[in-house]
Amino acid sequence: MSEAAYGIDGMAHRAALASDGHTVAYLAGGVDRFYLTGHDALLTRIAADGVVASEMGCGSAPTKWRFLMRNRLIAAGSAAILVVEAGWRSGSLNVAGHAAALGRPLGAVPGPVTSPTSAGCHRLIKEFGARIITDATDAAAL
């Protein structure tokens, strides 16, 4: 379950589809306005074999504030949140904040302390008590 962004979100959706798993893509616009357009084929496949959802009406364009608003749906629909990479200020941290408020378990994959893409994960561990995830067993336990 994610927003169908490039990177790990798209890979997670593809992995779920390839393994006959379940996947949900939450959009910041209407379900008829796929975003990112580079993921049109992926979102079409998710719509056929999974779920594409939005609280916005058809025809609604994705806007900056709708991405942040949509993040609470991702948190509410998840049993747990695992953040693999995130900058100090990241949409993933916004999702994690909503999840923490709902009492959902949080996990973070720590990276090098010098890496800007690990700063958000370290912040989750420090400020939100996220569990440190180092392998698939840790992720499954989350």
N, CA, C and O atoms as CSV, one atom per row, in Angstrom:
chain,resi,resn,atom,element,x,y,z
A,1,MET,N,N,0.848,-1.154,0.000
A,1,MET,CA,C,0.000,0.000,0.000
A,1,MET,C,C,0.901,1.227,0.000
A,1,MET,O,O,1.745,1.393,0.880
A,2,SER,N,N,0.712,2.071,-0.986
A,2,SER,CA,C,1.497,3.293,-1.043
A,2,SER,C,C,0.888,4.223,-2.064
A,2,SER,O,O,-0.256,4.062,-2.488
A,3,GLU,N,N,1.678,5.188,-2.440
A,3,GLU,CA,C,1.208,6.212,-3.363
A,3,GLU,C,C,1.609,5.945,-4.805
A,3,GLU,O,O,1.283,6.751,-5.678
A,4,ALA,N,N,2.286,4.872,-5.086
A,4,ALA,CA,C,2.733,4.532,-6.437
A,4,ALA,C,C,3.799,5.484,-6.960
A,4,ALA,O,O,3.839,5.783,-8.154
A,5,ALA,N,N,4.655,5.955,-6.075
A,5,ALA,CA,C,5.756,6.835,-6.474
A,5,ALA,C,C,6.857,6.003,-7.122
A,5,ALA,O,O,6.846,4.774,-7.065
A,6,TYR,N,N,7.800,6.698,-7.736
A,6,TYR,CA,C,8.960,6.012,-8.292
A,6,TYR,C,C,9.785,5.426,-7.149
A,6,TYR,O,O,9.644,5.836,-5.998
A,7,GLY,N,N,10.625,4.488,-7.468
A,7,GLY,CA,C,11.512,3.904,-6.463
A,7,GLY,C,C,10.861,2.740,-5.756
A,7,GLY,O,O,10.245,1.880,-6.385
A,8,ILE,N,N,10.999,2.718,-4.439
A,8,ILE,CA,C,10.568,1.551,-3.665
A,8,ILE,C,C,9.057,1.362,-3.702
A,8,ILE,O,O,8.586,0.227,-3.632
A,9,ASP,N,N,8.283,2.443,-3.811
A,9,ASP,CA,C,6.822,2.296,-3.880
A,9,ASP,C,C,6.432,1.476,-5.110
A,9,ASP,O,O,5.685,0.503,-5.010
A,10,GLY,N,N,6.947,1.883,-6.270
A,10,GLY,CA,C,6.646,1.149,-7.493
A,10,GLY,C,C,7.121,-0.287,-7.424
A,10,GLY,O,O,6.428,-1.199,-7.874
A,11,MET,N,N,8.308,-0.489,-6.859
A,11,MET,CA,C,8.847,-1.849,-6.742
A,11,MET,C,C,7.981,-2.702,-5.810
A,11,MET,O,O,7.772,-3.885,-6.078
A,12,ALA,N,N,7.482,-2.123,-4.734
A,12,ALA,CA,C,6.624,-2.877,-3.807
A,12,ALA,C,C,5.322,-3.287,-4.498
A,12,ALA,O,O,4.855,-4.413,-4.326
A,13,HIS,N,N,4.736,-2.376,-5.278
A,13,HIS,CA,C,3.518,-2.722,-6.025
A,13,HIS,C,C,3.803,-3.838,-7.026
A,13,HIS,O,O,3.031,-4.792,-7.134
A,14,ARG,N,N,4.915,-3.717,-7.762
A,14,ARG,CA,C,5.263,-4.737,-8.752
A,14,ARG,C,C,5.490,-6.099,-8.092
A,14,ARG,O,O,5.060,-7.127,-8.615
A,15,ALA,N,N,6.165,-6.099,-6.947
A,15,ALA,CA,C,6.427,-7.352,-6.233
A,15,ALA,C,C,5.123,-7.986,-5.761
A,15,ALA,O,O,4.945,-9.199,-5.868
A,16,ALA,N,N,4.216,-7.171,-5.241
A,16,ALA,CA,C,2.926,-7.704,-4.794
A,16,ALA,C,C,2.155,-8.310,-5.961
A,16,ALA,O,O,1.587,-9.395,-5.842
A,17,LEU,N,N,2.138,-7.608,-7.083
A,17,LEU,CA,C,1.429,-8.121,-8.262
A,17,LEU,C,C,2.077,-9.399,-8.794
A,17,LEU,O,O,1.378,-10.332,-9.188
A,18,ALA,N,N,3.406,-9.440,-8.806
A,18,ALA,CA,C,4.127,-10.610,-9.327
A,18,ALA,C,C,3.920,-11.840,-8.455
A,18,ALA,O,O,3.995,-12.968,-8.942
A,19,SER,N,N,3.662,-11.629,-7.174
A,19,SER,CA,C,3.495,-12.762,-6.259
A,19,SER,C,C,2.024,-13.046,-5.951
A,19,SER,O,O,1.706,-13.753,-4.994
A,20,ASP,N,N,1.139,-12.491,-6.765
A,20,ASP,CA,C,-0.301,-12.637,-6.554
A,20,ASP,C,C,-0.728,-12.125,-5.180
A,20,ASP,O,O,-1.694,-12.616,-4.596
A,21,GLY,N,N,0.006,-11.130,-4.671
A,21,GLY,CA,C,-0.349,-10.499,-3.410
A,21,GLY,C,C,-1.375,-9.397,-3.630
A,21,GLY,O,O,-1.871,-9.201,-4.740
A,22,HIS,N,N,-1.678,-8.696,-2.577
A,22,HIS,CA,C,-2.641,-7.604,-2.623
A,22,HIS,C,C,-1.887,-6.286,-2.583
A,22,HIS,O,O,-0.889,-6.159,-1.874
A,23,THR,N,N,-2.361,-5.308,-3.342
A,23,THR,CA,C,-1.725,-4.001,-3.315
A,23,THR,C,C,-2.768,-2.915,-3.523
A,23,THR,O,O,-3.744,-3.096,-4.251
A,24,VAL,N,N,-2.541,-1.784,-2.870
A,24,VAL,CA,C,-3.439,-0.629,-2.952
A,24,VAL,C,C,-2.592,0.596,-3.247
A,24,VAL,O,O,-1.596,0.850,-2.569
A,25,ALA,N,N,-2.991,1.356,-4.264
A,25,ALA,CA,C,-2.333,2.629,-4.581
A,25,ALA,C,C,-3.303,3.755,-4.236
A,25,ALA,O,O,-4.391,3.841,-4.805
A,26,TYR,N,N,-2.904,4.614,-3.305
A,26,TYR,CA,C,-3.705,5.779,-2.939
A,26,TYR,C,C,-3.230,6.969,-3.756
A,26,TYR,O,O,-2.045,7.302,-3.746
A,27,LEU,N,N,-4.148,7.605,-4.458
A,27,LEU,CA,C,-3.811,8.734,-5.312
A,27,LEU,C,C,-4.189,10.052,-4.651
A,27,LEU,O,O,-5.122,10.115,-3.850
A,28,ALA,N,N,-3.451,11.106,-4.999
A,28,ALA,CA,C,-3.721,12.440,-4.466
A,28,ALA,C,C,-4.739,13.185,-5.313
A,28,ALA,O,O,-5.212,14.250,-4.914
A,29,GLY,N,N,-5.080,12.652,-6.458
A,29,GLY,CA,C,-6.128,13.204,-7.309
A,29,GLY,C,C,-7.200,12.157,-7.502
A,29,GLY,O,O,-7.225,11.150,-6.794
A,30,GLY,N,N,-8.080,12.384,-8.447
A,30,GLY,CA,C,-9.119,11.409,-8.731
A,30,GLY,C,C,-8.541,10.120,-9.291
A,30,GLY,O,O,-7.432,10.107,-9.825
A,31,VAL,N,N,-9.293,9.042,-9.168
A,31,VAL,CA,C,-8.809,7.740,-9.639
A,31,VAL,C,C,-8.683,7.686,-11.162
A,31,VAL,O,O,-8.098,6.751,-11.710
A,32,ASP,N,N,-9.229,8.682,-11.831
A,32,ASP,CA,C,-9.098,8.755,-13.283
A,32,ASP,C,C,-7.924,9.636,-13.707
A,32,ASP,O,O,-7.720,9.864,-14.900
A,33,ARG,N,N,-7.152,10.132,-12.738
A,33,ARG,CA,C,-6.003,11.005,-13.019
A,33,ARG,C,C,-4.743,10.360,-12.462
A,33,ARG,O,O,-4.223,10.786,-11.431
A,34,PHE,N,N,-4.260,9.341,-13.142
A,34,PHE,CA,C,-3.076,8.631,-12.664
A,34,PHE,C,C,-1.890,9.578,-12.551
A,34,PHE,O,O,-1.626,10.384,-13.443
A,35,TYR,N,N,-1.195,9.462,-11.452
A,35,TYR,CA,C,0.008,10.253,-11.212
A,35,TYR,C,C,0.931,9.365,-10.415
A,35,TYR,O,O,0.517,8.836,-9.384
A,36,LEU,N,N,2.007,9.202,-10.790
A,36,LEU,CA,C,2.900,9.756,-11.788
A,36,LEU,C,C,2.563,9.185,-13.163
A,36,LEU,O,O,2.274,7.996,-13.288
A,37,THR,N,N,2.599,10.019,-14.179
A,37,THR,CA,C,2.238,9.546,-15.504
A,37,THR,C,C,3.192,8.464,-16.005
A,37,THR,O,O,2.816,7.644,-16.843
A,38,GLY,N,N,4.413,8.457,-15.502
A,38,GLY,CA,C,5.363,7.414,-15.857
A,38,GLY,C,C,4.960,6.050,-15.317
A,38,GLY,O,O,5.532,5.032,-15.706
A,39,HIS,N,N,3.983,6.026,-14.425
A,39,HIS,CA,C,3.494,4.773,-13.862
A,39,HIS,C,C,2.088,4.432,-14.370
A,39,HIS,O,O,1.363,3.668,-13.734
A,40,ASP,N,N,1.712,5.000,-15.516
A,40,ASP,CA,C,0.392,4.688,-16.077
A,40,ASP,C,C,0.177,3.187,-16.231
A,40,ASP,O,O,-0.871,2.671,-15.843
A,41,ALA,N,N,1.156,2.481,-16.793
A,41,ALA,CA,C,1.010,1.038,-16.998
A,41,ALA,C,C,0.899,0.310,-15.658
A,41,ALA,O,O,0.083,-0.599,-15.511
A,42,LEU,N,N,1.710,0.703,-14.690
A,42,LEU,CA,C,1.658,0.075,-13.365
A,42,LEU,C,C,0.307,0.341,-12.705
A,42,LEU,O,O,-0.309,-0.579,-12.166
A,43,LEU,N,N,-0.154,1.581,-12.742
A,43,LEU,CA,C,-1.434,1.906,-12.114
A,43,LEU,C,C,-2.599,1.215,-12.822
A,43,LEU,O,O,-3.570,0.819,-12.178
A,44,THR,N,N,-2.506,1.072,-14.127
A,44,THR,CA,C,-3.534,0.328,-14.864
A,44,THR,C,C,-3.567,-1.120,-14.389
A,44,THR,O,O,-4.639,-1.701,-14.215
A,45,ARG,N,N,-2.400,-1.689,-14.183
A,45,ARG,CA,C,-2.328,-3.077,-13.699
A,45,ARG,C,C,-2.842,-3.191,-12.266
A,45,ARG,O,O,-3.531,-4.152,-11.923
A,46,ILE,N,N,-2.502,-2.197,-11.422
A,46,ILE,CA,C,-3.013,-2.210,-10.047
A,46,ILE,C,C,-4.536,-2.096,-10.064
A,46,ILE,O,O,-5.216,-2.785,-9.303
A,47,ALA,N,N,-5.077,-1.231,-10.925
A,47,ALA,CA,C,-6.530,-1.082,-11.019
A,47,ALA,C,C,-7.195,-2.396,-11.423
A,47,ALA,O,O,-8.308,-2.687,-10.986
A,48,ALA,N,N,-6.517,-3.193,-12.258
A,48,ALA,CA,C,-7.073,-4.468,-12.716
A,48,ALA,C,C,-6.939,-5.570,-11.674
A,48,ALA,O,O,-7.846,-6.387,-11.513
A,49,ASP,N,N,-5.801,-5.598,-10.957
A,49,ASP,CA,C,-5.504,-6.726,-10.064
A,49,ASP,C,C,-5.386,-6.349,-8.596
A,49,ASP,O,O,-5.147,-7.216,-7.756
A,50,GLY,N,N,-5.547,-5.090,-8.276
A,50,GLY,CA,C,-5.449,-4.612,-6.902
A,50,GLY,C,C,-6.504,-3.541,-6.699
A,50,GLY,O,O,-7.647,-3.693,-7.130
A,51,VAL,N,N,-6.117,-2.458,-6.042
A,51,VAL,CA,C,-7.042,-1.365,-5.775
A,51,VAL,C,C,-6.337,-0.040,-6.008
A,51,VAL,O,O,-5.222,0.171,-5.531
A,52,VAL,N,N,-6.988,0.847,-6.742
A,52,VAL,CA,C,-6.562,2.239,-6.857
A,52,VAL,C,C,-7.644,3.048,-6.158
A,52,VAL,O,O,-8.813,2.975,-6.536
A,53,ALA,N,N,-7.263,3.823,-5.134
A,53,ALA,CA,C,-8.244,4.526,-4.314
A,53,ALA,C,C,-7.879,5.995,-4.152
A,53,ALA,O,O,-6.714,6.383,-4.245
A,54,SER,N,N,-8.900,6.792,-3.910
A,54,SER,CA,C,-8.719,8.211,-3.639
A,54,SER,C,C,-9.968,8.727,-2.959
A,54,SER,O,O,-11.065,8.215,-3.179
A,55,GLU,N,N,-9.795,9.741,-2.133
A,55,GLU,CA,C,-10.973,10.380,-1.568
A,55,GLU,C,C,-11.399,11.585,-2.405
A,55,GLU,O,O,-12.410,12.224,-2.112
A,56,MET,N,N,-10.631,11.891,-3.438
A,56,MET,CA,C,-10.955,12.985,-4.349
A,56,MET,C,C,-11.901,12.478,-5.431
A,56,MET,O,O,-11.858,11.308,-5.812
A,57,GLY,N,N,-12.738,13.356,-5.910
A,57,GLY,CA,C,-13.663,12.994,-6.976
A,57,GLY,C,C,-12.940,12.848,-8.305
A,57,GLY,O,O,-11.846,13.380,-8.493
A,58,CYS,N,N,-13.559,12.126,-9.217
A,58,CYS,CA,C,-12.996,11.975,-10.554
A,58,CYS,C,C,-12.767,13.352,-11.160
A,58,CYS,O,O,-13.556,14.277,-10.969
A,59,GLY,N,N,-11.674,13.463,-11.890
A,59,GLY,CA,C,-11.307,14.728,-12.515
A,59,GLY,C,C,-10.456,15.625,-11.642
A,59,GLY,O,O,-9.888,16.600,-12.135
A,60,SER,N,N,-10.350,15.317,-10.337
A,60,SER,CA,C,-9.543,16.140,-9.424
A,60,SER,C,C,-8.067,15.952,-9.723
A,60,SER,O,O,-7.581,14.826,-9.822
A,61,ALA,N,N,-7.361,17.060,-9.865
A,61,ALA,CA,C,-5.923,17.010,-10.125
A,61,ALA,C,C,-5.165,16.813,-8.820
A,61,ALA,O,O,-5.581,17.316,-7.776
A,62,PRO,N,N,-4.052,16.082,-8.874
A,62,PRO,CA,C,-3.213,15.978,-7.680
A,62,PRO,C,C,-2.548,17.330,-7.414
A,62,PRO,O,O,-1.994,17.943,-8.326
A,63,THR,N,N,-2.606,17.784,-6.180
A,63,THR,CA,C,-1.961,19.036,-5.786
A,63,THR,C,C,-1.123,18.782,-4.546
A,63,THR,O,O,-1.289,17.771,-3.864
A,64,LYS,N,N,-0.218,19.713,-4.263
A,64,LYS,CA,C,0.715,19.530,-3.149
A,64,LYS,C,C,-0.010,19.212,-1.840
A,64,LYS,O,O,0.372,18.271,-1.145
A,65,TRP,N,N,-1.026,19.960,-1.499
A,65,TRP,CA,C,-1.702,19.729,-0.225
A,65,TRP,C,C,-2.474,18.417,-0.223
A,65,TRP,O,O,-2.675,17.820,0.834
A,66,ARG,N,N,-2.915,17.957,-1.408
A,66,ARG,CA,C,-3.635,16.682,-1.463
A,66,ARG,C,C,-2.703,15.497,-1.209
A,66,ARG,O,O,-3.140,14.468,-0.694
A,67,PHE,N,N,-1.423,15.630,-1.565
A,67,PHE,CA,C,-0.468,14.557,-1.262
A,67,PHE,C,C,-0.343,14.392,0.246
A,67,PHE,O,O,-0.361,13.269,0.749
A,68,LEU,N,N,-0.216,15.487,0.962
A,68,LEU,CA,C,-0.103,15.410,2.418
A,68,LEU,C,C,-1.396,14.903,3.045
A,68,LEU,O,O,-1.362,14.121,3.995
A,69,MET,N,N,-2.530,15.341,2.520
A,69,MET,CA,C,-3.823,14.896,3.028
A,69,MET,C,C,-4.001,13.394,2.788
A,69,MET,O,O,-4.502,12.681,3.658
A,70,ARG,N,N,-3.595,12.921,1.623
A,70,ARG,CA,C,-3.716,11.520,1.261
A,70,ARG,C,C,-2.882,10.616,2.174
A,70,ARG,O,O,-3.231,9.454,2.382
A,71,ASN,N,N,-1.793,11.140,2.714
A,71,ASN,CA,C,-0.902,10.321,3.541
A,71,ASN,C,C,-1.588,9.732,4.757
A,71,ASN,O,O,-1.200,8.659,5.219
A,72,ARG,N,N,-2.599,10.406,5.286
A,72,ARG,CA,C,-3.294,9.857,6.451
A,72,ARG,C,C,-4.065,8.600,6.070
A,72,ARG,O,O,-4.257,7.714,6.903
A,73,LEU,N,N,-4.519,8.513,4.793
A,73,LEU,CA,C,-5.209,7.309,4.330
A,73,LEU,C,C,-4.252,6.132,4.233
A,73,LEU,O,O,-4.598,5.004,4.584
A,74,ILE,N,N,-3.046,6.409,3.755
A,74,ILE,CA,C,-2.034,5.351,3.683
A,74,ILE,C,C,-1.757,4.814,5.086
A,74,ILE,O,O,-1.676,3.602,5.286
A,75,ALA,N,N,-1.612,5.717,6.055
A,75,ALA,CA,C,-1.351,5.303,7.438
A,75,ALA,C,C,-2.525,4.514,8.012
A,75,ALA,O,O,-2.332,3.481,8.654
A,76,ALA,N,N,-3.734,5.002,7.779
A,76,ALA,CA,C,-4.917,4.344,8.340
A,76,ALA,C,C,-5.145,2.964,7.727
A,76,ALA,O,O,-5.631,2.058,8.404
A,77,GLY,N,N,-4.802,2.802,6.468
A,77,GLY,CA,C,-5.023,1.525,5.797
A,77,GLY,C,C,-3.911,0.521,5.991
A,77,GLY,O,O,-3.984,-0.588,5.461
A,78,SER,N,N,-2.884,0.881,6.736
A,78,SER,CA,C,-1.716,0.015,6.921
A,78,SER,C,C,-1.705,-0.613,8.303
A,78,SER,O,O,-2.117,0.007,9.284
A,79,ALA,N,N,-1.230,-1.847,8.369
A,79,ALA,CA,C,-1.047,-2.502,9.664
A,79,ALA,C,C,0.226,-2.004,10.342
A,79,ALA,O,O,0.323,-2.015,11.569
A,80,ALA,N,N,1.199,-1.568,9.548
A,80,ALA,CA,C,2.476,-1.048,10.047
A,80,ALA,C,C,3.080,-0.199,8.935
A,80,ALA,O,O,2.703,-0.322,7.770
A,81,ILE,N,N,4.018,0.660,9.308
A,81,ILE,CA,C,4.712,1.503,8.340
A,81,ILE,C,C,6.202,1.218,8.445
A,81,ILE,O,O,6.780,1.270,9.531
A,82,LEU,N,N,6.819,0.918,7.307
A,82,LEU,CA,C,8.256,0.685,7.233
A,82,LEU,C,C,8.851,1.715,6.274
A,82,LEU,O,O,8.483,1.767,5.100
A,83,VAL,N,N,9.765,2.527,6.779
A,83,VAL,CA,C,10.424,3.543,5.966
A,83,VAL,C,C,11.839,3.056,5.673
A,83,VAL,O,O,12.621,2.790,6.586
A,84,VAL,N,N,12.153,2.946,4.384
A,84,VAL,CA,C,13.442,2.424,3.956
A,84,VAL,C,C,14.441,3.546,3.726
A,84,VAL,O,O,15.601,3.435,4.122
A,85,GLU,N,N,14.007,4.619,3.095
A,85,GLU,CA,C,14.830,5.812,2.882
A,85,GLU,C,C,13.935,7.030,2.999
A,85,GLU,O,O,12.797,7.021,2.529
A,86,ALA,N,N,14.446,8.072,3.623
A,86,ALA,CA,C,13.694,9.321,3.728
A,86,ALA,C,C,14.645,10.432,4.123
A,86,ALA,O,O,15.513,10.255,4.977
A,87,GLY,N,N,14.471,11.568,3.496
A,87,GLY,CA,C,15.219,12.753,3.893
A,87,GLY,C,C,14.675,13.300,5.208
A,87,GLY,O,O,13.685,12.797,5.740
A,88,TRP,N,N,15.327,14.328,5.721
A,88,TRP,CA,C,14.920,14.925,6.999
A,88,TRP,C,C,13.461,15.385,6.940
A,88,TRP,O,O,12.711,15.214,7.901
A,89,ARG,N,N,13.070,15.965,5.817
A,89,ARG,CA,C,11.680,16.364,5.571
A,89,ARG,C,C,11.192,15.526,4.399
A,89,ARG,O,O,11.661,15.689,3.273
A,90,SER,N,N,10.266,14.644,4.664
A,90,SER,CA,C,9.868,13.684,3.649
A,90,SER,C,C,8.395,13.345,3.795
A,90,SER,O,O,7.852,13.359,4.899
A,91,GLY,N,N,7.749,13.039,2.673
A,91,GLY,CA,C,6.366,12.564,2.728
A,91,GLY,C,C,6.249,11.279,3.525
A,91,GLY,O,O,5.225,11.028,4.160
A,92,SER,N,N,7.293,10.465,3.496
A,92,SER,CA,C,7.285,9.223,4.284
A,92,SER,C,C,7.198,9.520,5.776
A,92,SER,O,O,6.548,8.789,6.523
A,93,LEU,N,N,7.845,10.580,6.202
A,93,LEU,CA,C,7.772,10.958,7.617
A,93,LEU,C,C,6.381,11.452,7.966
A,93,LEU,O,O,5.900,11.243,9.079
A,94,ASN,N,N,5.732,12.114,7.004
A,94,ASN,CA,C,4.353,12.555,7.213
A,94,ASN,C,C,3.445,11.346,7.409
A,94,ASN,O,O,2.606,11.345,8.309
A,95,VAL,N,N,3.602,10.324,6.582
A,95,VAL,CA,C,2.831,9.087,6.732
A,95,VAL,C,C,3.127,8.468,8.094
A,95,VAL,O,O,2.211,8.051,8.803
A,96,ALA,N,N,4.409,8.407,8.460
A,96,ALA,CA,C,4.805,7.809,9.744
A,96,ALA,C,C,4.206,8.576,10.919
A,96,ALA,O,O,3.806,7.967,11.911
A,97,GLY,N,N,4.141,9.883,10.821
A,97,GLY,CA,C,3.526,10.681,11.887
A,97,GLY,C,C,2.056,10.340,12.058
A,97,GLY,O,O,1.578,10.202,13.184
A,98,HIS,N,N,1.334,10.203,10.950
A,98,HIS,CA,C,-0.078,9.798,11.018
A,98,HIS,C,C,-0.194,8.400,11.612
A,98,HIS,O,O,-1.068,8.142,12.439
A,99,ALA,N,N,0.689,7.499,11.189
A,99,ALA,CA,C,0.661,6.124,11.695
A,99,ALA,C,C,0.931,6.087,13.195
A,99,ALA,O,O,0.268,5.354,13.930
A,100,ALA,N,N,1.898,6.873,13.647
A,100,ALA,CA,C,2.208,6.916,15.086
A,100,ALA,C,C,0.988,7.413,15.868
A,100,ALA,O,O,0.676,6.881,16.934
A,101,ALA,N,N,0.305,8.424,15.347
A,101,ALA,CA,C,-0.888,8.955,16.018
A,101,ALA,C,C,-1.995,7.899,16.102
A,101,ALA,O,O,-2.815,7.927,17.019
A,102,LEU,N,N,-2.014,6.980,15.154
A,102,LEU,CA,C,-3.004,5.898,15.147
A,102,LEU,C,C,-2.544,4.664,15.915
A,102,LEU,O,O,-3.286,3.689,16.033
A,103,GLY,N,N,-1.315,4.709,16.439
A,103,GLY,CA,C,-0.788,3.572,17.188
A,103,GLY,C,C,-0.278,2.441,16.318
A,103,GLY,O,O,-0.130,1.316,16.795
A,104,ARG,N,N,-0.006,2.718,15.051
A,104,ARG,CA,C,0.527,1.690,14.156
A,104,ARG,C,C,2.015,1.491,14.438
A,104,ARG,O,O,2.710,2.459,14.747
A,105,PRO,N,N,2.512,0.279,14.339
A,105,PRO,CA,C,3.945,0.043,14.504
A,105,PRO,C,C,4.738,0.758,13.407
A,105,PRO,O,O,4.318,0.808,12.250
A,106,LEU,N,N,5.882,1.306,13.790
A,106,LEU,CA,C,6.780,1.985,12.856
A,106,LEU,C,C,8.114,1.261,12.812
A,106,LEU,O,O,8.640,0.837,13.841
A,107,GLY,N,N,8.651,1.125,11.615
A,107,GLY,CA,C,9.979,0.568,11.435
A,107,GLY,C,C,10.778,1.457,10.513
A,107,GLY,O,O,10.213,2.138,9.657
A,108,ALA,N,N,12.075,1.458,10.677
A,108,ALA,CA,C,12.956,2.257,9.829
A,108,ALA,C,C,14.240,1.481,9.570
A,108,ALA,O,O,14.789,0.832,10.460
A,109,VAL,N,N,14.700,1.566,8.329
A,109,VAL,CA,C,15.968,0.941,7.956
A,109,VAL,C,C,17.051,1.992,8.125
A,109,VAL,O,O,17.076,2.975,7.385
A,110,PRO,N,N,17.950,1.802,9.090
A,110,PRO,CA,C,18.991,2.803,9.288
A,110,PRO,C,C,20.032,2.728,8.174
A,110,PRO,O,O,20.369,1.645,7.695
A,111,GLY,N,N,20.520,3.857,7.781
A,111,GLY,CA,C,21.580,3.925,6.777
A,111,GLY,C,C,22.738,4.706,7.353
A,111,GLY,O,O,22.755,4.993,8.550
A,112,PRO,N,N,23.693,5.052,6.536
A,112,PRO,CA,C,24.836,5.825,7.032
A,112,PRO,C,C,24.380,7.152,7.638
A,112,PRO,O,O,23.526,7.836,7.075
A,113,VAL,N,N,24.943,7.505,8.765
A,113,VAL,CA,C,24.551,8.758,9.417
A,113,VAL,C,C,24.943,9.974,8.586
A,113,VAL,O,O,24.454,11.076,8.835
A,114,THR,N,N,25.807,9.787,7.617
A,114,THR,CA,C,26.230,10.879,6.745
A,114,THR,C,C,25.358,11.024,5.502
A,114,THR,O,O,25.546,11.960,4.726
A,115,SER,N,N,24.410,10.117,5.303
A,115,SER,CA,C,23.590,10.119,4.099
A,115,SER,C,C,22.311,10.935,4.299
A,115,SER,O,O,21.551,10.662,5.227
A,116,PRO,N,N,22.060,11.931,3.444
A,116,PRO,CA,C,20.812,12.701,3.540
A,116,PRO,C,C,19.564,11.824,3.355
A,116,PRO,O,O,18.501,12.151,3.882
A,117,THR,N,N,19.684,10.725,2.620
A,117,THR,CA,C,18.527,9.857,2.408
A,117,THR,C,C,18.273,8.916,3.592
A,117,THR,O,O,17.297,8.166,3.595
A,118,SER,N,N,19.141,8.960,4.578
A,118,SER,CA,C,18.942,8.179,5.798
A,118,SER,C,C,18.510,9.059,6.971
A,118,SER,O,O,18.102,8.548,8.013
A,119,ALA,N,N,18.597,10.356,6.807
A,119,ALA,CA,C,18.302,11.282,7.911
A,119,ALA,C,C,16.893,11.079,8.462
A,119,ALA,O,O,16.700,11.113,9.677
A,120,GLY,N,N,15.911,10.868,7.595
A,120,GLY,CA,C,14.536,10.673,8.057
A,120,GLY,C,C,14.362,9.382,8.827
A,120,GLY,O,O,13.613,9.338,9.803
A,121,CYS,N,N,15.046,8.326,8.402
A,121,CYS,CA,C,14.968,7.052,9.123
A,121,CYS,C,C,15.556,7.194,10.521
A,121,CYS,O,O,14.990,6.693,11.492
A,122,HIS,N,N,16.679,7.867,10.617
A,122,HIS,CA,C,17.302,8.086,11.933
A,122,HIS,C,C,16.395,8.952,12.812
A,122,HIS,O,O,16.301,8.742,14.021
A,123,ARG,N,N,15.740,9.915,12.193
A,123,ARG,CA,C,14.803,10.768,12.936
A,123,ARG,C,C,13.636,9.943,13.484
A,123,ARG,O,O,13.219,10.141,14.625
A,124,LEU,N,N,13.109,9.019,12.675
A,124,LEU,CA,C,12.016,8.160,13.148
A,124,LEU,C,C,12.447,7.287,14.318
A,124,LEU,O,O,11.690,7.090,15.269
A,125,ILE,N,N,13.662,6.768,14.244
A,125,ILE,CA,C,14.174,5.924,15.325
A,125,ILE,C,C,14.333,6.757,16.596
A,125,ILE,O,O,13.947,6.324,17.682
A,126,LYS,N,N,14.897,7.941,16.457
A,126,LYS,CA,C,15.181,8.802,17.610
A,126,LYS,C,C,13.925,9.443,18.198
A,126,LYS,O,O,13.718,9.409,19.411
A,127,GLU,N,N,13.090,10.025,17.341
A,127,GLU,CA,C,11.963,10.817,17.837
A,127,GLU,C,C,10.659,10.038,17.986
A,127,GLU,O,O,9.803,10.423,18.783
A,128,PHE,N,N,10.492,8.953,17.235
A,128,PHE,CA,C,9.234,8.212,17.277
A,128,PHE,C,C,9.391,6.796,17.816
A,128,PHE,O,O,8.412,6.058,17.925
A,129,GLY,N,N,10.630,6.413,18.153
A,129,GLY,CA,C,10.860,5.071,18.670
A,129,GLY,C,C,10.624,3.982,17.644
A,129,GLY,O,O,10.249,2.863,17.996
A,130,ALA,N,N,10.841,4.302,16.372
A,130,ALA,CA,C,10.664,3.288,15.322
A,130,ALA,C,C,11.619,2.121,15.555
A,130,ALA,O,O,12.755,2.308,15.991
A,131,ARG,N,N,11.145,0.928,15.261
A,131,ARG,CA,C,11.997,-0.252,15.375
A,131,ARG,C,C,13.039,-0.242,14.275
A,131,ARG,O,O,12.752,0.133,13.138
A,132,ILE,N,N,14.231,-0.650,14.611
A,132,ILE,CA,C,15.305,-0.743,13.625
A,132,ILE,C,C,15.110,-2.030,12.833
A,132,ILE,O,O,15.032,-3.120,13.400
A,133,ILE,N,N,15.033,-1.883,11.515
A,133,ILE,CA,C,14.816,-3.023,10.625
A,133,ILE,C,C,16.100,-3.250,9.841
A,133,ILE,O,O,16.558,-2.369,9.113
A,134,THR,N,N,16.677,-4.441,9.996
A,134,THR,CA,C,17.939,-4.740,9.314
A,134,THR,C,C,17.854,-5.893,8.323
A,134,THR,O,O,18.788,-6.123,7.555
A,135,ASP,N,N,16.728,-6.625,8.335
A,135,ASP,CA,C,16.590,-7.737,7.392
A,135,ASP,C,C,15.109,-8.071,7.212
A,135,ASP,O,O,14.240,-7.472,7.846
A,136,ALA,N,N,14.844,-9.030,6.344
A,136,ALA,CA,C,13.464,-9.413,6.040
A,136,ALA,C,C,12.734,-9.974,7.260
A,136,ALA,O,O,11.526,-9.791,7.404
A,137,THR,N,N,13.466,-10.652,8.127
A,137,THR,CA,C,12.856,-11.199,9.336
A,137,THR,C,C,12.343,-10.073,10.224
A,137,THR,O,O,11.238,-10.155,10.762
A,138,ASP,N,N,13.153,-9.009,10.380
A,138,ASP,CA,C,12.710,-7.846,11.167
A,138,ASP,C,C,11.475,-7.217,10.532
A,138,ASP,O,O,10.532,-6.849,11.232
A,139,ALA,N,N,11.480,-7.094,9.207
A,139,ALA,CA,C,10.350,-6.484,8.513
A,139,ALA,C,C,9.083,-7.303,8.707
A,139,ALA,O,O,8.015,-6.746,8.961
A,140,ALA,N,N,9.196,-8.610,8.589
A,140,ALA,CA,C,8.026,-9.479,8.763
A,140,ALA,C,C,7.499,-9.407,10.197
A,140,ALA,O,O,6.288,-9.463,10.410
A,141,ALA,N,N,8.392,-9.284,11.180
A,141,ALA,CA,C,7.989,-9.196,12.577
A,141,ALA,C,C,7.256,-7.886,12.875
A,141,ALA,O,O,6.402,-7.829,13.759
A,142,LEU,N,N,7.603,-6.832,12.120
A,142,LEU,CA,C,6.961,-5.528,12.325
A,142,LEU,C,C,5.460,-5.639,12.068
A,142,LEU,O,O,4.738,-4.649,12.187
